């Protein structure tokens, strides 16, 4: 089994187009707006890398941009509605600046019906392309610039494209995609339909990228995949992600390694052992549960039981005592009833996650769950959601309170967003820690004594 890779000649052709645009397109500015997950952030870094190679200067101001590109998410309805709302607002800007190029890319237009909606209802959009066409962006942009016509490209199957420029925005942290796509087809999830089947990058290419990042001063990398536990399966490899973790852990300059997301059905003993044995792998695991009810898990097509999930957690904590465990929970899946929700609450109380990422079910057209009738009313789902948050907030606050008095190593990210007189960073468990210190500490690892704990944040003083 062999994952398709874009031929080097095609990448060279795209680079030649970049040079042509650069020579004929001086002084232009571009804005890339990103919606959704870390994978989309990483994709946007590639888009911005290509734009920089094409001579564009990046801007955050729509008014001064000559090109506005929205890299979109299709996982939840509110993300899509934000995109449509912003597209509508751009109509007036386009009327004032007819030379402005507006593009929509990513997961939303990879869905044929959504791409058609954008094409038909938002006629001021010039460029529409999906996730599989990302590496063809220079050619698509060249066509839009030259012919001043609308360009649509949502075809093709995903393939690995190496050798494209990536814009790393500086700092001590970076995302690195190790694979793309998903084979799981959870009944509520649109990802396999917009990202395609699983395709793993070669380990040598991942290691080379991380080594380059280390040379730029990056200290922490987040290895990304829709299901990193199945990395290498498409190439016929076994437990390849465990081996990749060990190789990345050997790179000088890299101090911390994180990854997401992991699917419980594919987590292996060798991966847990690699985590436990590699000191650079952070003692933190994000392991989506989604529901504590076996009935709902089956309807979700998750392919594990609540007891199997508990077994994994027991083994994780046996190998790595004190590990920070986070998860995803969906409330109000169509077949969920009160008794099923109670099972989820029981899992929260028994396992005691450090924190959860929780959502009320959002139907995605084209998925099996979108056709299911809901067993609970919207008001009931909202009440359940708040009840769950109340339970989890109490747990998170209690777990954080144990940190008071500890001296922890913090990777400083800069000024706190909400408390600009303080520095903010993250500890090994990926929890936010604020403390007073000099701005010169940004991007450095600093020892901090925790003095106060809140539900979502820790406070300390430099040790």
Secondary structure as a PSIPRED ss2 file (coil, helix, strand):
# PSIPRED VFORMAT (PSIPRED V4.0)

   1 X C   1.000  0.000  0.000
   2 X C   1.000  0.000  0.000
   3 X C   1.000  0.000  0.000
   4 X C   1.000  0.000  0.000
   5 X E   0.000  0.000  1.000
   6 X C   1.000  0.000  0.000
   7 X C   1.000  0.000  0.000
   8 X H   0.000  1.000  0.000
   9 X H   0.000  1.000  0.000
  10 X H   0.000  1.000  0.000
  11 X H   0.000  1.000  0.000
  12 X H   0.000  1.000  0.000
  13 X H   0.000  1.000  0.000
  14 X H   0.000  1.000  0.000
  15 X H   0.000  1.000  0.000
  16 X H   0.000  1.000  0.000
  17 X H   0.000  1.000  0.000
  18 X H   0.000  1.000  0.000
  19 X H   0.000  1.000  0.000
  20 X H   0.000  1.000  0.000
  21 X H   0.000  1.000  0.000
  22 X H   0.000  1.000  0.000
  23 X H   0.000  1.000  0.000
  24 X H   0.000  1.000  0.000
  25 X C   1.000  0.000  0.000
  26 X C   1.000  0.000  0.000
  27 X C   1.000  0.000  0.000
  28 X C   1.000  0.000  0.000
  29 X E   0.000  0.000  1.000
  30 X E   0.000  0.000  1.000
  31 X E   0.000  0.000  1.000
  32 X E   0.000  0.000  1.000
  33 X E   0.000  0.000  1.000
  34 X E   0.000  0.000  1.000
  35 X C   1.000  0.000  0.000
  36 X C   1.000  0.000  0.000
  37 X C   1.000  0.000  0.000
  38 X H   0.000  1.000  0.000
  39 X H   0.000  1.000  0.000
  40 X H   0.000  1.000  0.000
  41 X H   0.000  1.000  0.000
  42 X H   0.000  1.000  0.000
  43 X H   0.000  1.000  0.000
  44 X H   0.000  1.000  0.000
  45 X H   0.000  1.000  0.000
  46 X H   0.000  1.000  0.000
  47 X H   0.000  1.000  0.000
  48 X H   0.000  1.000  0.000
  49 X H   0.000  1.000  0.000
  50 X H   0.000  1.000  0.000
  51 X H   0.000  1.000  0.000
  52 X H   0.000  1.000  0.000
  53 X H   0.000  1.000  0.000
  54 X C   1.000  0.000  0.000
  55 X C   1.000  0.000  0.000
  56 X C   1.000  0.000  0.000
  57 X E   0.000  0.000  1.000
  58 X E   0.000  0.000  1.000
  59 X C   1.000  0.000  0.000
  60 X C   1.000  0.000  0.000
  61 X C   1.000  0.000  0.000
  62 X H   0.000  1.000  0.000
  63 X H   0.000  1.000  0.000
  64 X H   0.000  1.000  0.000
  65 X C   1.000  0.000  0.000
  66 X C   1.000  0.000  0.000
  67 X E   0.000  0.000  1.000
  68 X E   0.000  0.000  1.000
  69 X E   0.000  0.000  1.000
  70 X E   0.000  0.000  1.000
  71 X E   0.000  0.000  1.000
  72 X E   0.000  0.000  1.000
  73 X C   1.000  0.000  0.000
  74 X C   1.000  0.000  0.000
  75 X C   1.000  0.000  0.000
  76 X C   1.000  0.000  0.000
  77 X H   0.000  1.000  0.000
  78 X H   0.000  1.000  0.000
  79 X H   0.000  1.000  0.000
  80 X H   0.000  1.000  0.000
  81 X H   0.000  1.000  0.000
  82 X H   0.000  1.000  0.000
  83 X H   0.000  1.000  0.000
  84 X H   0.000  1.000  0.000
  85 X H   0.000  1.000  0.000
  86 X H   0.000  1.000  0.000
  87 X H   0.000  1.000  0.000
  88 X H   0.000  1.000  0.000
  89 X H   0.000  1.000  0.000
  90 X H   0.000  1.000  0.000
  91 X H   0.000  1.000  0.000
  92 X H   0.000  1.000  0.000
  93 X H   0.000  1.000  0.000
  94 X H   0.000  1.000  0.000
  95 X H   0.000  1.000  0.000
  96 X H   0.000  1.000  0.000
  97 X C   1.000  0.000  0.000
  98 X C   1.000  0.000  0.000
  99 X C   1.000  0.000  0.000
 100 X C   1.000  0.000  0.000
 101 X E   0.000  0.000  1.000
 102 X E   0.000  0.000  1.000
 103 X E   0.000  0.000  1.000
 104 X E   0.000  0.000  1.000
 105 X E   0.000  0.000  1.000
 106 X E   0.000  0.000  1.000
 107 X H   0.000  1.000  0.000
 108 X H   0.000  1.000  0.000
 109 X H   0.000  1.000  0.000
 110 X H   0.000  1.000  0.000
 111 X C   1.000  0.000  0.000
 112 X H   0.000  1.000  0.000
 113 X H   0.000  1.000  0.000
 114 X H   0.000  1.000  0.000
 115 X H   0.000  1.000  0.000
 116 X H   0.000  1.000  0.000
 117 X H   0.000  1.000  0.000
 118 X H   0.000  1.000  0.000
 119 X H   0.000  1.000  0.000
 120 X H   0.000  1.000  0.000
 121 X H   0.000  1.000  0.000
 122 X C   1.000  0.000  0.000
 123 X C   1.000  0.000  0.000
 124 X C   1.000  0.000  0.000
 125 X C   1.000  0.000  0.000
 126 X C   1.000  0.000  0.000
 127 X E   0.000  0.000  1.000
 128 X E   0.000  0.000  1.000
 129 X E   0.000  0.000  1.000
 130 X E   0.000  0.000  1.000
 131 X H   0.000  1.000  0.000
 132 X H   0.000  1.000  0.000
 133 X H   0.000  1.000  0.000
 134 X H   0.000  1.000  0.000
 135 X H   0.000  1.000  0.000
 136 X H   0.000  1.000  0.000
 137 X H   0.000  1.000  0.000
 138 X H   0.000  1.000  0.000
 139 X H   0.000  1.000  0.000
 140 X H   0.000  1.000  0.000
 141 X H   0.000  1.000  0.000
 142 X H   0.000  1.000  0.000
 143 X H   0.000  1.000  0.000
 144 X H   0.000  1.000  0.000
 145 X H   0.000  1.000  0.000
 146 X H   0.000  1.000  0.000
 147 X H   0.000  1.000  0.000
 148 X C   1.000  0.000  0.000
 149 X C   1.000  0.000  0.000
 150 X C   1.000  0.000  0.000
 151 X E   0.000  0.000  1.000
 152 X E   0.000  0.000  1.000
 153 X E   0.000  0.000  1.000
 154 X C   1.000  0.000  0.000
 155 X C   1.000  0.000  0.000
 156 X C   1.000  0.000  0.000
 157 X C   1.000  0.000  0.000
 158 X C   1.000  0.000  0.000
 159 X C   1.000  0.000  0.000
 160 X E   0.000  0.000  1.000
 161 X C   1.000  0.000  0.000
 162 X C   1.000  0.000  0.000
 163 X C   1.000  0.000  0.000
 164 X C   1.000  0.000  0.000
 165 X C   1.000  0.000  0.000
 166 X C   1.000  0.000  0.000
 167 X C   1.000  0.000  0.000
 168 X C   1.000  0.000  0.000
 169 X C   1.000  0.000  0.000
 170 X C   1.000  0.000  0.000
 171 X C   1.000  0.000  0.000
 172 X C   1.000  0.000  0.000
 173 X E   0.000  0.000  1.000
 174 X E   0.000  0.000  1.000
 175 X E   0.000  0.000  1.000
 176 X E   0.000  0.000  1.000
 177 X E   0.000  0.000  1.000
 178 X C   1.000  0.000  0.000
 179 X E   0.000  0.000  1.000
 180 X E   0.000  0.000  1.000
 181 X C   1.000  0.000  0.000
 182 X C   1.000  0.000  0.000
 183 X C   1.000  0.000  0.000
 184 X C   1.000  0.000  0.000
 185 X C   1.000  0.000  0.000
 186 X C   1.000  0.000  0.000
 187 X C   1.000  0.000  0.000
 188 X C   1.000  0.000  0.000
 189 X C   1.000  0.000  0.000
 190 X C   1.000  0.000  0.000
 191 X H   0.000  1.000  0.000
 192 X H   0.000  1.000  0.000
 193 X H   0.000  1.000  0.000
 194 X H   0.000  1.000  0.000
 195 X H   0.000  1.000  0.000
 196 X C   1.000  0.000  0.000
 197 X C   1.000  0.000  0.000
 198 X C   1.000  0.000  0.000
 199 X E   0.000  0.000  1.000
 200 X E   0.000  0.000  1.000
 201 X C   1.000  0.000  0.000
 202 X C   1.000  0.000  0.000
 203 X H   0.000  1.000  0.000
 204 X H   0.000  1.000  0.000
 205 X H   0.000  1.000  0.000
 206 X H   0.000  1.000  0.000
 207 X H   0.000  1.000  0.000
 208 X H   0.000  1.000  0.000
 209 X H   0.000  1.000  0.000
 210 X H   0.000  1.000  0.000
 211 X H   0.000  1.000  0.000
 212 X H   0.000  1.000  0.000
 213 X H   0.000  1.000  0.000
 214 X H   0.000  1.000  0.000
 215 X H   0.000  1.000  0.000
 216 X C   1.000  0.000  0.000
 217 X C   1.000  0.000  0.000
 218 X C   1.000  0.000  0.000
 219 X C   1.000  0.000  0.000
 220 X E   0.000  0.000  1.000
 221 X E   0.000  0.000  1.000
 222 X E   0.000  0.000  1.000
 223 X E   0.000  0.000  1.000
 224 X E   0.000  0.000  1.000
 225 X C   1.000  0.000  0.000
 226 X C   1.000  0.000  0.000
 227 X C   1.000  0.000  0.000
 228 X H   0.000  1.000  0.000
 229 X H   0.000  1.000  0.000
 230 X H   0.000  1.000  0.000
 231 X C   1.000  0.000  0.000
 232 X C   1.000  0.000  0.000
 233 X H   0.000  1.000  0.000
 234 X H   0.000  1.000  0.000
 235 X H   0.000  1.000  0.000
 236 X C   1.000  0.000  0.000
 237 X C   1.000  0.000  0.000
 238 X C   1.000  0.000  0.000
 239 X C   1.000  0.000  0.000
 240 X H   0.000  1.000  0.000
 241 X H   0.000  1.000  0.000
 242 X H   0.000  1.000  0.000
 243 X H   0.000  1.000  0.000
 244 X H   0.000  1.000  0.000
 245 X H   0.000  1.000  0.000
 246 X H   0.000  1.000  0.000
 247 X H   0.000  1.000  0.000
 248 X H   0.000  1.000  0.000
 249 X H   0.000  1.000  0.000
 250 X C   1.000  0.000  0.000
 251 X C   1.000  0.000  0.000
 252 X C   1.000  0.000  0.000
 253 X C   1.000  0.000  0.000
 254 X C   1.000  0.000  0.000
 255 X C   1.000  0.000  0.000
 256 X E   0.000  0.000  1.000
 257 X E   0.000  0.000  1.000
 258 X E   0.000  0.000  1.000
 259 X E   0.000  0.000  1.000
 260 X E   0.000  0.000  1.000
 261 X C   1.000  0.000  0.000
 262 X E   0.000  0.000  1.000
 263 X C   1.000  0.000  0.000
 264 X H   0.000  1.000  0.000
 265 X H   0.000  1.000  0.000
 266 X H   0.000  1.000  0.000
 267 X C   1.000  0.000  0.000
 268 X C   1.000  0.000  0.000
 269 X H   0.000  1.000  0.000
 270 X H   0.000  1.000  0.000
 271 X H   0.000  1.000  0.000
 272 X H   0.000  1.000  0.000
 273 X H   0.000  1.000  0.000
 274 X H   0.000  1.000  0.000
 275 X H   0.000  1.000  0.000
 276 X H   0.000  1.000  0.000
 277 X H   0.000  1.000  0.000
 278 X C   1.000  0.000  0.000
 279 X C   1.000  0.000  0.000
 280 X C   1.000  0.000  0.000
 281 X E   0.000  0.000  1.000
 282 X C   1.000  0.000  0.000
 283 X C   1.000  0.000  0.000
 284 X E   0.000  0.000  1.000
 285 X E   0.000  0.000  1.000
 286 X E   0.000  0.000  1.000
 287 X E   0.000  0.000  1.000
 288 X C   1.000  0.000  0.000
 289 X C   1.000  0.000  0.000
 290 X E   0.000  0.000  1.000
 291 X C   1.000  0.000  0.000
 292 X C   1.000  0.000  0.000
 293 X C   1.000  0.000  0.000
 294 X H   0.000  1.000  0.000
 295 X H   0.000  1.000  0.000
 296 X H   0.000  1.000  0.000
 297 X H   0.000  1.000  0.000
 298 X H   0.000  1.000  0.000
 299 X H   0.000  1.000  0.000
 300 X C   1.000  0.000  0.000
 301 X C   1.000  0.000  0.000
 302 X C   1.000  0.000  0.000
 303 X C   1.000  0.000  0.000
 304 X C   1.000  0.000  0.000
 305 X C   1.000  0.000  0.000
 306 X H   0.000  1.000  0.000
 307 X H   0.000  1.000  0.000
 308 X H   0.000  1.000  0.000
 309 X H   0.000  1.000  0.000
 310 X H   0.000  1.000  0.000
 311 X H   0.000  1.000  0.000
 312 X H   0.000  1.000  0.000
 313 X H   0.000  1.000  0.000
 314 X H   0.000  1.000  0.000
 315 X H   0.000  1.000  0.000
 316 X H   0.000  1.000  0.000
 317 X H   0.000  1.000  0.000
 318 X H   0.000  1.000  0.000
 319 X H   0.000  1.000  0.000
 320 X C   1.000  0.000  0.000
 321 X C   1.000  0.000  0.000
 322 X C   1.000  0.000  0.000
 323 X C   1.000  0.000  0.000
 324 X E   0.000  0.000  1.000
 325 X E   0.000  0.000  1.000
 326 X E   0.000  0.000  1.000
 327 X E   0.000  0.000  1.000
 328 X E   0.000  0.000  1.000
 329 X E   0.000  0.000  1.000
 330 X E   0.000  0.000  1.000
 331 X E   0.000  0.000  1.000
 332 X C   1.000  0.000  0.000
 333 X C   1.000  0.000  0.000
 334 X C   1.000  0.000  0.000
 335 X C   1.000  0.000  0.000
 336 X C   1.000  0.000  0.000
 337 X C   1.000  0.000  0.000
 338 X H   0.000  1.000  0.000
 339 X H   0.000  1.000  0.000
 340 X H   0.000  1.000  0.000
 341 X H   0.000  1.000  0.000
 342 X H   0.000  1.000  0.000
 343 X H   0.000  1.000  0.000
 344 X H   0.000  1.000  0.000
 345 X H   0.000  1.000  0.000
 346 X H   0.000  1.000  0.000
 347 X H   0.000  1.000  0.000
 348 X H   0.000  1.000  0.000
 349 X H   0.000  1.000  0.000
 350 X H   0.000  1.000  0.000
 351 X H   0.000  1.000  0.000
 352 X C   1.000  0.000  0.000
 353 X C   1.000  0.000  0.000
 354 X C   1.000  0.000  0.000
 355 X E   0.000  0.000  1.000
 356 X E   0.000  0.000  1.000
 357 X E   0.000  0.000  1.000
 358 X E   0.000  0.000  1.000
 359 X E   0.000  0.000  1.000
 360 X E   0.000  0.000  1.000
 361 X C   1.000  0.000  0.000
 362 X C   1.000  0.000  0.000
 363 X C   1.000  0.000  0.000
 364 X C   1.000  0.000  0.000
 365 X C   1.000  0.000  0.000
 366 X C   1.000  0.000  0.000
 367 X C   1.000  0.000  0.000
 368 X H   0.000  1.000  0.000
 369 X H   0.000  1.000  0.000
 370 X H   0.000  1.000  0.000
 371 X H   0.000  1.000  0.000
 372 X C   1.000  0.000  0.000
 373 X C   1.000  0.000  0.000
 374 X C   1.000  0.000  0.000
 375 X C   1.000  0.000  0.000
 376 X C   1.000  0.000  0.000
 377 X C   1.000  0.000  0.000
 378 X H   0.000  1.000  0.000
 379 X H   0.000  1.000  0.000
 380 X H   0.000  1.000  0.000
 381 X H   0.000  1.000  0.000
 382 X H   0.000  1.000  0.000
 383 X H   0.000  1.000  0.000
 384 X H   0.000  1.000  0.000
 385 X H   0.000  1.000  0.000
 386 X H   0.000  1.000  0.000
 387 X H   0.000  1.000  0.000
 388 X H   0.000  1.000  0.000
 389 X H   0.000  1.000  0.000
 390 X H   0.000  1.000  0.000
 391 X H   0.000  1.000  0.000
 392 X H   0.000  1.000  0.000
 393 X H   0.000  1.000  0.000
 394 X H   0.000  1.000  0.000
 395 X H   0.000  1.000  0.000
 396 X H   0.000  1.000  0.000
 397 X H   0.000  1.000  0.000
 398 X H   0.000  1.000  0.000
 399 X H   0.000  1.000  0.000
 400 X H   0.000  1.000  0.000
 401 X H   0.000  1.000  0.000
 402 X C   1.000  0.000  0.000
 403 X C   1.000  0.000  0.000
 404 X C   1.000  0.000  0.000
 405 X C   1.000  0.000  0.000
 406 X C   1.000  0.000  0.000
 407 X E   0.000  0.000  1.000
 408 X E   0.000  0.000  1.000
 409 X E   0.000  0.000  1.000
 410 X E   0.000  0.000  1.000
 411 X E   0.000  0.000  1.000
 412 X E   0.000  0.000  1.000
 413 X E   0.000  0.000  1.000
 414 X E   0.000  0.000  1.000
 415 X E   0.000  0.000  1.000
 416 X C   1.000  0.000  0.000
 417 X C   1.000  0.000  0.000
 418 X C   1.000  0.000  0.000
 419 X C   1.000  0.000  0.000
 420 X C   1.000  0.000  0.000
 421 X C   1.000  0.000  0.000
 422 X C   1.000  0.000  0.000
 423 X E   0.000  0.000  1.000
 424 X E   0.000  0.000  1.000
 425 X E   0.000  0.000  1.000
 426 X E   0.000  0.000  1.000
 427 X C   1.000  0.000  0.000
 428 X C   1.000  0.000  0.000
 429 X C   1.000  0.000  0.000
 430 X C   1.000  0.000  0.000
 431 X C   1.000  0.000  0.000
 432 X E   0.000  0.000  1.000
 433 X E   0.000  0.000  1.000
 434 X E   0.000  0.000  1.000
 435 X E   0.000  0.000  1.000
 436 X E   0.000  0.000  1.000
 437 X C   1.000  0.000  0.000
 438 X C   1.000  0.000  0.000
 439 X H   0.000  1.000  0.000
 440 X H   0.000  1.000  0.000
 441 X H   0.000  1.000  0.000
 442 X C   1.000  0.000  0.000
 443 X C   1.000  0.000  0.000
 444 X C   1.000  0.000  0.000
 445 X E   0.000  0.000  1.000
 446 X E   0.000  0.000  1.000
 447 X E   0.000  0.000  1.000
 448 X E   0.000  0.000  1.000
 449 X E   0.000  0.000  1.000
 450 X E   0.000  0.000  1.000
 451 X E   0.000  0.000  1.000
 452 X E   0.000  0.000  1.000
 453 X E   0.000  0.000  1.000
 454 X C   1.000  0.000  0.000
 455 X C   1.000  0.000  0.000
 456 X C   1.000  0.000  0.000
 457 X C   1.000  0.000  0.000
 458 X E   0.000  0.000  1.000
 459 X E   0.000  0.000  1.000
 460 X E   0.000  0.000  1.000
 461 X E   0.000  0.000  1.000
 462 X E   0.000  0.000  1.000
 463 X C   1.000  0.000  0.000
